[in-house]
């Protein structure tokens, strides 16, 4: 389903607040309540939100993990800018773990120009995108199917990933804070990422502004284990100071920055 800008805004607001009323959406996107209700019907029929009395909520699994269908439709421009800002770190001859996040998925189309890299992922969307053009060795980890996040997880996935030693791990997270570091909604996702972190020497986190100051159940890694953070908006001063202290390169991939890379 292709969605227009108003519906995309509704998705972003619903994802951020978990539940939002028709009245609040009407004020936020400057549309009538009747228009909002029609949009909610359309988004619910597409499986992107859950309609509830008086408004809408995100579609989540029993573990609280937001549906990949919803996440793929939110903050798309911001994710693409972060992907572009990540490109200078991609070098011919190197190997890369890519997680299954919709943020990292935005990087895949930009890899077409490379021929001598190696990519390993547990993300189904990543694997499918790579299969349409892949010019280099690419591998997908098998395992249990995790439909809500469109990826493989479990012991078989972990065993497969342990066969590789990569130069770089490029990943996203569900929440990021100074106390919790990068965190996930499920321990299954965290276990997979912990192997990728352990079996790579350079770590790049793509983290949009909506994930800052959030701490979820499972911890991927502390700030000190990250080499580069790419975000879409300048975080608060405490994050800037912490990155300097931990020698973490902080890149704000706004439009001005992205234009300098083109």
C-alpha positions as CSV (number, residue, x, y, z in Angstrom):
1,X,0.0,0.0,0.0
2,X,1.4,3.4,-1.0
3,X,0.4,6.0,1.5
4,X,0.2,9.8,1.2
5,X,1.9,12.3,3.5
6,X,-1.1,12.7,5.8
7,X,-1.4,9.0,6.4
8,X,2.3,8.7,6.9
9,X,2.1,11.4,9.6
10,X,-0.7,9.5,11.2
11,X,1.5,6.3,11.3
12,X,4.4,8.3,12.8
13,X,2.2,9.8,15.5
14,X,0.5,6.5,16.3
15,X,3.9,4.7,16.5
16,X,5.3,7.4,18.9
17,X,2.3,7.5,21.2
18,X,1.1,3.8,20.9
19,X,-2.5,5.1,21.1
20,X,-3.9,8.3,19.7
21,X,-7.4,9.7,19.5
22,X,-9.2,10.9,16.4
23,X,-9.3,14.4,18.0
24,X,-5.6,14.5,18.6
25,X,-4.8,13.3,15.1
26,X,-7.2,15.9,13.6
27,X,-5.3,18.7,15.4
28,X,-1.9,17.3,14.6
29,X,-2.3,16.8,10.8
30,X,-4.8,19.7,10.3
31,X,-7.6,17.5,8.9
32,X,-11.2,17.0,9.8
33,X,-12.3,14.2,12.2
34,X,-14.2,12.6,9.3
35,X,-11.1,12.6,7.1
36,X,-9.1,11.1,9.9
37,X,-11.6,8.3,10.4
38,X,-11.5,7.5,6.7
39,X,-7.7,7.4,6.8
40,X,-7.8,5.1,9.9
41,X,-10.1,2.7,8.0
42,X,-7.7,2.6,5.1
43,X,-4.6,2.1,7.3
44,X,-6.4,-0.6,9.3
45,X,-7.5,-2.5,6.2
46,X,-3.9,-2.5,5.1
47,X,-2.8,-3.9,8.4
48,X,-0.7,-0.9,9.4
49,X,-2.7,0.1,12.5
50,X,-5.3,-1.3,14.8
51,X,-8.5,0.7,15.1
52,X,-9.9,1.1,18.6
53,X,-12.8,3.1,20.0
54,X,-12.1,6.8,19.5
55,X,-8.8,6.4,17.7
56,X,-6.0,4.0,16.7
57,X,-3.1,2.0,18.2
58,X,0.0,0.3,16.7
59,X,-0.1,-3.3,15.9
60,X,2.2,-5.1,18.2
61,X,3.1,-8.7,19.1
62,X,2.7,-10.2,22.5
63,X,6.3,-9.1,23.2
64,X,5.6,-5.4,22.4
65,X,7.6,-5.5,19.1
66,X,6.0,-3.0,16.6
67,X,5.0,-4.7,13.3
68,X,7.6,-4.5,10.6
69,X,4.9,-3.4,8.2
70,X,4.3,-0.3,10.4
71,X,8.0,0.4,10.9
72,X,8.7,0.2,7.2
73,X,6.2,3.0,6.5
74,X,7.5,5.4,9.2
75,X,10.3,8.0,9.1
76,X,11.2,6.8,5.6
77,X,13.0,10.0,4.5
78,X,15.0,10.1,7.7
79,X,16.0,6.5,7.3
80,X,17.1,7.1,3.7
81,X,19.3,10.1,4.8
82,X,20.9,8.0,7.5
83,X,21.6,5.3,4.9
84,X,23.3,7.8,2.6
85,X,25.4,9.1,5.5
86,X,26.5,5.5,6.2
87,X,27.9,5.1,2.6
88,X,31.4,6.6,3.3
89,X,32.0,3.7,5.8
90,X,31.4,1.1,3.1
91,X,34.7,0.0,1.5
92,X,35.4,-2.5,-1.2
93,X,37.0,-5.7,0.3
94,X,35.3,-5.4,3.6
95,X,32.6,-7.6,5.1
96,X,29.4,-6.4,6.8
97,X,26.8,-7.7,9.2
98,X,23.4,-6.0,8.6
99,X,20.6,-6.4,11.1
100,X,17.0,-6.9,10.0
101,X,15.8,-3.4,10.8
102,X,13.8,-1.3,8.3
103,X,16.3,1.5,8.9
104,X,19.2,-0.6,7.7
105,X,17.0,-1.9,4.8
106,X,17.2,1.6,3.4
107,X,20.9,1.1,2.9
108,X,20.5,-1.9,0.5
109,X,19.7,0.0,-2.7
110,X,22.9,2.1,-2.3
111,X,25.1,-1.0,-2.3
112,X,24.6,-1.7,-6.0
113,X,27.8,0.1,-6.9
114,X,29.9,-2.3,-4.9
115,X,31.3,-5.5,-6.2
116,X,33.9,-6.7,-3.6
117,X,32.1,-6.5,-0.3
118,X,30.5,-9.4,1.6
119,X,27.1,-9.0,3.4
120,X,25.5,-11.3,6.0
121,X,22.0,-10.6,7.4
122,X,19.2,-12.2,9.2
123,X,16.6,-9.9,7.6
124,X,14.2,-11.3,5.0
125,X,13.6,-7.8,3.4
126,X,17.3,-7.3,3.2
127,X,17.8,-10.7,1.5
128,X,15.0,-10.0,-1.0
129,X,16.4,-6.6,-1.9
130,X,19.9,-8.0,-2.3
131,X,18.6,-10.8,-4.6
132,X,17.4,-8.3,-7.1
133,X,20.9,-7.0,-8.0
134,X,23.6,-8.6,-5.8
135,X,27.0,-8.1,-7.3
136,X,28.9,-9.6,-4.3
137,X,28.7,-12.5,-1.9
138,X,25.7,-12.2,0.3
139,X,24.3,-14.6,2.9
140,X,21.2,-14.9,5.0
141,X,21.1,-16.7,8.3
142,X,18.5,-19.5,8.7
143,X,16.5,-20.2,11.8
144,X,13.1,-19.6,13.3
145,X,10.9,-17.3,11.4
146,X,10.0,-14.1,13.3
147,X,7.2,-12.7,11.2
148,X,6.6,-9.5,13.2
149,X,10.1,-8.3,12.5
150,X,10.6,-10.2,9.2
151,X,13.8,-12.0,10.3
152,X,15.2,-15.2,11.5
153,X,16.0,-15.7,15.1
154,X,16.9,-18.6,17.5
155,X,19.8,-21.0,18.1
156,X,20.2,-21.9,14.4
157,X,20.5,-18.3,13.4
158,X,23.1,-17.6,16.1
159,X,25.1,-20.7,15.2
160,X,25.2,-19.7,11.5
161,X,26.2,-16.1,12.3
162,X,29.1,-17.4,14.5
163,X,30.7,-18.8,11.4
164,X,31.6,-15.3,10.2
165,X,33.9,-12.6,11.3
166,X,33.1,-9.2,9.8
167,X,34.8,-5.8,9.6
168,X,31.6,-3.9,10.5
169,X,28.2,-4.3,12.0
170,X,25.5,-1.8,10.8
171,X,22.4,-1.9,13.0
172,X,19.5,0.0,14.4
173,X,17.7,-0.4,17.7
174,X,14.2,0.1,19.2
175,X,15.5,2.5,21.9
176,X,18.6,4.4,22.9
177,X,19.6,6.1,26.1
178,X,22.7,6.9,28.1
179,X,21.8,4.5,30.9
180,X,20.6,1.6,28.7
181,X,22.6,2.0,25.6
182,X,21.0,0.5,22.5
183,X,18.0,-1.7,23.4
184,X,15.5,-4.1,21.8
185,X,11.9,-5.1,22.5
186,X,12.7,-8.8,22.6
187,X,15.5,-10.9,23.9
188,X,15.5,-12.9,20.6
189,X,16.5,-9.9,18.6
190,X,19.1,-9.0,21.2
191,X,20.7,-12.4,21.1
192,X,21.1,-12.2,17.3
193,X,22.6,-8.7,17.5
194,X,25.0,-9.7,20.3
195,X,26.6,-12.2,18.0
196,X,27.0,-9.7,15.2
197,X,28.5,-7.2,17.7
198,X,30.9,-9.8,19.1
199,X,32.0,-11.0,15.7
200,X,32.7,-7.5,14.2
201,X,35.3,-4.9,15.0
202,X,33.5,-1.7,14.0
203,X,30.0,-0.8,15.0
204,X,27.7,1.7,13.3
205,X,24.3,2.5,14.9
206,X,21.6,4.1,12.7
207,X,19.2,5.7,15.2
208,X,16.5,8.3,14.3
209,X,15.4,11.0,16.8
210,X,12.3,9.1,17.9
211,X,14.4,6.4,19.6
212,X,16.4,8.6,21.9
213,X,15.6,8.6,25.6
214,X,13.9,5.2,25.3
215,X,15.0,2.0,27.1
216,X,13.4,-1.3,26.2
217,X,13.7,-4.8,27.6
218,X,16.9,-6.2,26.1
219,X,20.2,-4.4,25.9
220,X,22.3,-4.7,22.7
221,X,25.3,-2.7,23.9
222,X,26.4,0.3,25.9
223,X,27.4,3.6,24.1
224,X,31.1,2.7,24.7
225,X,30.7,-0.3,22.3
226,X,29.6,1.9,19.4
227,X,32.0,3.6,17.0
228,X,29.6,5.7,15.0
229,X,26.1,6.9,15.6
230,X,24.2,8.3,12.6
231,X,20.9,10.1,13.5
232,X,18.6,12.5,11.7
233,X,18.4,15.3,14.2
234,X,20.9,16.8,16.7
235,X,20.3,15.1,20.1
236,X,20.5,16.9,23.4
237,X,23.8,18.2,24.7
238,X,24.1,15.3,27.2
239,X,24.3,12.9,24.2
240,X,26.8,15.1,22.4
241,X,29.0,15.3,25.5
242,X,28.7,11.5,26.1
243,X,29.8,10.7,22.6
244,X,32.8,13.0,22.9
245,X,33.7,11.3,26.2
246,X,33.4,7.8,24.7
247,X,35.1,8.8,21.4
248,X,32.0,8.0,19.4
249,X,31.6,9.8,16.1
250,X,28.2,11.4,16.0
251,X,26.8,12.2,12.5
252,X,23.5,14.2,12.0
253,X,22.2,13.2,8.6
254,X,20.0,16.2,7.9
255,X,19.4,17.5,4.4
256,X,22.4,19.8,4.4
257,X,24.8,17.0,5.5
258,X,23.4,14.6,2.9
259,X,23.8,17.2,0.1
260,X,27.5,17.5,0.8
261,X,27.9,13.7,0.1
262,X,26.2,13.9,-3.3
